[in-house]
């Protein structure tokens, strides 16, 4: 991105294009966002029954083939002991060999479906727990075997029992990534509108909202999400509900906010049209949240307990919100324009010094700066130059490199910005990098000095060639 033409041992003028810098930076950021998506691998979750006696070794007792078959036959006959047999089965199904034995029994899943839809409340709860244990299986044949139950699991998302709804959601979330067939069936059966309806009805129930976020994130991570799932999500009411969960309110559990932030991250990094998210107030919501989190951290030493609540837990929410904001601004001049119109520039600059999100905020500022000259000048007016002078002194190399990239864009935009940076001691700061740093940091600092601050010293710096 930074390049000098070179003839022999003498440095010539810059063989550099601002547009080339923009394109290469955009490609780099796209790769970074994809790597971020790939890093968060699809996972499964198992809800442990709080009433379960952890000391009883049920798995050892019921892992024998004959025992499993005998238990299955007992469940086929009604009686007062059926609930106890179901409870035993659900615990036994944590063993992979038991799972495979059970699904091979004729009509085993249909038997569970019958109990799931029957009149006995406790049998319904225990049967869905059996299905939940099966959904957690690592074996590829178990998930598809549970397909006869999925229409009923979706129907029960509108039920009144929180515990039951939560189990249904995590079961569906575990089944989502198992196979293309399972996913196609769930989409055809209306899993997206079912999730939208569920979050609308249960928006104040943090456990259910967290489960919805998990299930939706499982769908959004799949390979065909961009074509088959994300358009359905954006056309639903889910985006506005996901954004509503991005709150630093201590009364709202961190879990739902994190899950919803992940969903928003997958939506914004998909390459799809994000105007729906913009219309729902994504920029303002994420920025306001970040500002609130940053303020709480900054004031943590004034109010006992605030720092422990935010520094140790809320930074994870702040990072996910910053990723959403980064993805929104990475490829859209419109989003960057709206961000500046909402006067969020000063807030972002202030957030540069919040723990754990400095580099992400620098990325957002870089996204904005490289879109338009006017944005660069506005950010400079808001005090970005002096803030960059501080971030350039940070120990984190990535923060320093990003700061140099932003500085490069600002200095490229006008002589006034150059003069302001010089008055703030920018030349001596970059000279320190030139003589005391190595690699890209040294080369970029030398480039800025030669081409924007000390043009007369070009010959003596001919050996400091920035990387392309």
N, C-alpha and C positions, 0 to 999 in steps of 0.2 A: 504493500500500500504506500510505503514511503520509498522514493527512488531518486537517485541522482545519476545523470549520465556521466561517464568517466572515460577520459582519453589518456592513455599512458598513466602517469602519476599525478596528473592535474585534474581537479574537480571542475566540471563545467557547470552550467546553470541547470536548474531542475528539469528533469525529464518526467514531470509529474502532472497528473490530471486530477482535479478535484472530483470529477465525475467517476474516474477510475477508482478513486479512494472510496466513494460512496458504494459503488457496485461491489467491490471486494469486501467492504465492511458488511454489507447486506448479506452476502453469501456466507461470511463467517458467522454472523448472528443466527442465520437460518440453521446452519450446522449445529451451533450451540444449543438452540432450542430443541432440535431433533434429538440430540444426545441427552438432553434433560428429560425428554419424554421416554426415551428408551431406558433410562436409568431407573425409573419408577416401574418396576416389573409388576405384571399382574400377580396378585396374591389371593389366597383364600383365608377366610376367617372362621374360627370355630367359637361359638358362644357356649361357655361352660355353664351347666345348670347349677345355680347357686345352692340348690337343695341336695346336690349330689354328695354322697359320702365318699370322700377321696380315699378312704382307707380300705374300701371293699374292692378286692381284685376280681371284678366281674369279667375282665378280658381273659383272664386265665381260665375261669370256670366255663366260659361259653365260646371258646375258640375251636373246640372240637367239632368236626363236621356233623356227627350224629346229634350233638347237643343243639347245633344251629337248626338243623332240620326239625328236630323235636319241638323246639321253641316256635318255629314257623307254623307247625301243625296246631299247636296249642292256641295260637293267635287266630286261627281260622274258625275257632268255636267261641261263641259268646259265653260270658260268665263273669263273675265278680273279680276273677284274677286276671282278666285281660289287661287292665291298666298296669298291673305289676309286671306282666310279661312284656308289654311295650317298653316299659322303663328299662328292663333288663336288656331288651334288644337294642335300644338306643345306645346304651353304654358299650354293648358288645360290638356295635358297628364301627367303633373307632379302630378296630383291627382290620387291616386290609383283606386278610384271608376270609374274615367273616362277611365283609362287604361283597366280595366276589361270590361266595357261597349263596348269600341271600338273593342277589339279583338273578342268579341262575335258577332259583326255584320258580316254578310256573305260577304266574299271576301274583308274584310277591309285591310288586309295586302297586298293582291294582288293589291288592288287599289293604295296603297302607292308605291308598286314595279313598277306599270305602270307609275306613276309620276316620280319615281326615274330614270327610263330609257327613259323618254320622252325628247322632244326637248327643253323644256323651262328650261333654266339654273336656274332661281330663284325657280321654282317649284321643280327641282331636289334637290336643297340645302335645301328647307323647308321640303321635304319629308324625307330626310336623318336625319334632325333634329327631326322629329316625331319618326323615328325609334330609334334614340339615346335616346329620352325621355323614350320610351318603354323599351329599354335595361337596363335602370337604375332602373327598377321596382323591388321591393323586392318580388313580388308574383311569385311563381314557375311556373305558367302557362303562364306568359307573354313572357319570353325568348324563349321557344320552339315555340310559335306562330309566332315569327319573322323569323323562319328558311327560308321561301321562299325568303327572301331578302338577305341572306348571300352570295350566289354566286356573286351577283351584287356588294355588299360591297367589296368583295375581288378583283373583277375586277377593281373597281374604285381606288384601292390603287396605280395603275400605272398612275393615272390622273395627270394633271398639277396644279390643284387648291389646294394649301396648306390647306386652311380652310376646303375644302371638304374632302381631304384625312385624315386630323386630325379627323374629325367627324366620318368617316368610321372606323378608327382605334379604337377610344374609344368605339364606338358602339360594334365592334367585341370583344374588351377586356372585356366589361361588360357582353356579352353573354357567353363568354368562361366557366365560372364556374357554369352556371345555371343548367346544367344537363348533364348526360353522352351522351344522344342523340344529344344534341347541339354540344358537343365537338367532338363526332365521325363524325358528318357531316362536321364540320369545317376542321378536319384533312383530311377527304376524298376529300374535295373540294380544298385542297392544301394551307391551311393557313400558314404553315411553309415556303414553297418556296415563297409565296406571300410576307411575311414579309421580307425574305432575299432580294428579288428583290427591295422592297420598300426602305429598309435602304441603299442599294447600290446606288439607284438613288437619294435619299434625304439625304445623309450622312452629308451635310452641313446645312441642315434645322433643327435647334435645336428643334422646336416645334413638327415636325413630328418624329424625332428620339426619343424624350421623349414618344410620343404616342406609337411608336413601342415597346419601352422598357416596357411600362405598359402592353400592350397586351400580349407580350411574357411572362412577369412575371406572369400574370394571368393563362396562360397555364401551366407554370412550377410549379405552386403551387398545381395543382390538384392532386388527389390521385393516378391517373394512369400515372402520368408524367414519372416516371422512366421507365416504360415498353413501353409506346406508343408515348411519345413526345420527351423526351431527346435524344434518339438515332437519331431521325430525325433532331433535332437541331444541334447536333454534326456533322452530316453528311452534313450539309449545310454550307454556308459562314457566318452564323450569329456569331459564336464565334469570328472570327477575327474582325468583325465590332463592336461587344460589347466591346472588349478590346480596340479598337481604341478610344472609347468614354471615357475611363478612363484617363482624362487629367485635370491637374490643370490650364489650360489656361483660363485666365479671360474672353477671348472673347467667350468661349464656355460655355453655360448656365449650371448651376449646376444640373438642373432637369434631363436632358438626362443621365448625368454621374451616378447619383444616381440610376435611373431606370435600366441602363445597369449593374451597380454593383450588384443590387439585382438579376438580371438574372444570372450573373456569380456565385453568391452565391448559388442559387438553383441548378445550374449545378454541382458545385464542391461538394456540400453536398449530392448529390443524391446517392453516392456510385458507380456511373458508372465510366468507364475507362476515366480518364482525360488526356490521352496522346494527344488528339486533342488540348486541351487548352494549354498544354505544347508546342506543335509544333507552336502554334500561338504566343508564347512569353508571356504567362500569368504571369509567375514568374517575369520576368524582367519588364513587364509593371506595375504590381502592386507595386513592390518594388521601381521602379523609381518614380512612383506617390507618394508613401508614403514619399520617401526621399525629393521630391520637396515640398510637403505639410509641412513636418517637418521643412525644411529649411526656408520656408516662415514664419512659426509661430515664429521660433527662432529669425528671423531678423525683426519681426514686429515692434519693438521699434525703428528701424533705418529708416524705411520708412513709412511715415504717410499714414494710410489707409490700409496697408497690413494686419496688425493684425486683423482689423475689417472684412476684407474680408474673411480671412482664419479661424480665431479662432471661429467666430460665425457661419460660413456656411460650410467651407471645412472640418472640423472634421467629419461631417456625411459621406462625401465621403471617408475620410481616414479610418473610421471604417469599411465601407463596403468593401473597398479594403483589409484591414487587415483580414477581415473574409474570403475573397476569398483566400488569401495567406495561412491562417490557414487551410482551407479545403483542399487545394492542397497538403500541407505538412503533414497532419495528418496521412495518411495511406500509404504513398508512400516513400520508401527509395530513389527511383529514383528522385522524385521531390526535396527531401532534398539534394541529391547529386548535382543536377543541381544548386540549390540555392547556395551551397558552391562553386561550380565551377565558377559561375558567380561573385564570391567574394561579395555576398550580405550580408554576416555575419556582417561586420563592419557597414553597413548601418542600419541593423536591430537594432544593439546595440545602435547606435546613436539615433534611433527613440524611444528608451525606455523613453526618456524624452520629447516626444511630447505630447501635451495636448490631453487627451481623448482616446488615443490608447495604453497606456502603458501595460495594461493587455493583450490586443490582441497580441501585439508584444512579450510579455513574452510567450504566448501560442505557437506562431510560433517558437521561440527559443527552447522551450521545445520539440516541435515536432522533431526538428533537432537534439537536444542533445541526445534524447533517441534512435535514430536510430543506431548510430555507435560511437565507442570510438574515432575514428579519428575526427569526427565532434566536439566532446566535447573538444578535445585538440586544435583544430583550433579556436573554439570560445574562449577558454581560452587565446590563443595567441593574439586574437584580443581585449583583454581587458574586457571580459565579467565578470570576477570575481570582478573587481573594480566597474563595473556598478551594479552588483547585491548587492554589499555593499551599494550602494545608494538606490536601489529600496527596499531593506529590511527596510530602514528607512522611507518609505512612509507611509502615514496615511491609505491608502486603504488596507484593510485586504486581499483582493483577490490578490493584487500585491505582498504582503509579502509572502503569501502561495505559489504562483507560483514561486517566487524567491527561496524559500527554496527547492521546488521540483527540480528546475534546478540545484541549488547548490549541492543537493544530487547526481544528475547524474554526475556532474563534479568531485566531490570529490571521487566518486566511480571508476573513470577511471585511477587514477595514483597518486603516491606519490608526483610528482612534482607539481601537481595542489594543493594538500593539503599544501605543503610547501609555495607555492605562497600565498594562502589564509591566512595562519598563519602570513606571513610577512606583510600582509595588515591589520592586526588587526582583523581578522575574529573571533578568539576565544572570545575576549571580546564582540564583537557584538552579537554572539550567546548566550553568558552567560547572556547578558541583556535580551534576549528573554526568556531564561530559568527561570529567576527569576522575570521578570516583566510582562510576557504575560500569556495568558490562552489558554486552549483548544489545537487544533492541532498545532498552532504556537509554543507553549511551548514544546509540546511533540516532534515535528520534530526538533526543535533546540537542545533539549537534546539528541536526537538520533544521530545527526550529531556530536555533541561534544563527545559522548561516543564511537562511532564506527569509527570515522574518524579523530578526532582531539585530544581527551583526553581519549584514551583507558584505561589509568591507573586509571581513575576516575569512572569506570563502577559501582563499588559497591555503591558509594555515590549517584548515580543517579538512583538507582534501582526502585524508585517510579515513575519515569517519563517514562511511557510506551506509545509509539506512537500508534495511532489508526491503526487498520488493514484496 
